[in-house]
Amino acid sequence: MDLVTILTAAKLRGVSHQAIYSLVKRGKLSVIEIDGVKFVKRSEIIGYKRGKSGKKPKIKEEKL
């Protein structure tokens, strides 16, 4: 198992460390803590596919 720190994961993805923490908080990435340092699996970072973000548009109903 190849582990990387949150900061390294952020650099690999080209995002902020807050973005990685957000993915962890939402359950998209798992975290492993060793001696107080948080790590994620490199394979999860590399394999993560970003989904559509933002609110879904409301569908307007047609009046007949």
C-alpha positions, 0 to 999 in steps of 0.5 A: 500500500503506497501512502501519501500525505494530504499535502502530497495528494493535493499536489498530485491532483493540482488542488488545495489541501482543503479540497483533499480534506473535503473529499475525505469528509464527504467519504470520497477518499479514505484516510489513514492516520499514523502517529498523528499524520494523515495519509491517503492511498496514492491509488485512490488519488490517482484513480479518483474521478471528479463528478459533476459539482454544484446544485442540480438545475430545477426542472420547470413543469409545463402548464397545460 
